[in-house]
Amino acid sequence: MLQAASFSGNLVSLKVILDKQGDVHAPAGPEDGLTALHAAIQNKDLAAHHLLEFMEVQIADINDDVSSTAFNFALEDTCSLDIIDLLLKYGPSFNNLIGKESALETAVEVGQADVVKRIWTLMSQYCPEHYTRSLKTIMSWIMIDNNWAPDFEMVRLLIDVGADINAVYIYDDNTLYQGTLLQRSLRRIASGPRISVVQLGLENGVEINTPATDNLGTPLQLAILSEEVEIANLLIDHGADVNAHPPKNCGATALQAAAMHGYCGLAMRLLAKGADVAAPAAPIDGRLAIDGAAEHGYLDMVQLLLNAYGDRPNLSLVCRRPAAAAEREGHFDVMRRLLGYMQS
């Protein structure tokens, strides 16, 4: 009942239950996993929260079934600065972990800049060693549990305090979450405006040629696959490697990615920068550039790539597979163009 009264924000009911010796230390409920204090936090009910404090609830000791302190719960669930300030007044450790995350990492992950500033200030004053260590890794906690592009103000805040912008997230077995901030922000599943964060990174020493892993491409490859042509051109302007090896699984070089999307202008620029028109396909479900262009029916792109091949003696052999792919997908104009090269 105490949890329910706290969750509903019903201060009268809460006082009655407490007067009847309701157990403020009752464990979390079986259905929602909330203690009375967690419920008050979730409802952002400061009055109920104060009352529970008066009844000597020990904030740092009240845990739910995943060992989340009330402080971490406030960060994850509401990020109410009033609640968090009240909790800080009672001195919970902001270095305690919830799973693998500290309170600071949780605040960064859920995008609460005001809370990050508050915790960061306290850490620098009272835990300088932990503060210094956090500078090396904290940037990697942005955009882990959501698919939105990183928050510009959060990235700028972390840069301003000296965080390493090239920190690599390595704490999860799911390789889709791994990589630098730049790589993760350019993944195909991320949404929202990204170019401002990329520009901010370029102004502050972001590494644009982070090598591809088995599942994650270089920033340039990811930008093209994500249809971010403006970002791709920006990365090329800053010296992105146009011939970097692609990821092993379903990867693509920059030119292969451009070919699959029919970006002729971008492909011309990549070729002018020395991109290899015949670069090998990724081992698992990869495509040569001309194969990808033919499969998707981009006749102009196929012709551009044929021109780039020039008078190679094996051109007839090169055309065989893309011609078959074009026929299979019903792109007969592309098929006929390739067959013409095979018969010449």
Summary of the structure (lengths in Angstrom):
residues: 344
radius of gyration: 27.2
end to end distance: 84.5
largest distance: 95.2
contacts: 1129
relative contact order: 0.05
helix: 55%
strand: 3%
